[in-house]
Amino acid sequence: MIESLTLAVTDMKCGGCETNITKKLKVISGVISVVASARNNEISIEYNNELTDIDTIKATIIEAGFGV
């Protein structure tokens, strides 16, 4: 089932940060789309919950050096 999620993310300061976190999230199996906004300090993600989960998404964000 396809779900949408918006998370508050800290330490995103620029377009480079947006690109970095977007690339890291898009390699997760089941992630369909990612829109990162340093300006709003949030990430919107569309994903298939049969292939991934919120914990995996959050762990990936943290591993990339951002807070969630």
Secondary structure as GFF3:
##gff-version 3
##sequence-region A 1 68
A	DSSP	beta_strand	2	8	.	.	.	ID=ss1
A	DSSP	alpha_helix	15	26	.	.	.	ID=ss2
A	DSSP	beta_strand	31	37	.	.	.	ID=ss3
A	DSSP	beta_strand	42	48	.	.	.	ID=ss4
A	DSSP	alpha_helix	54	63	.	.	.	ID=ss5
###
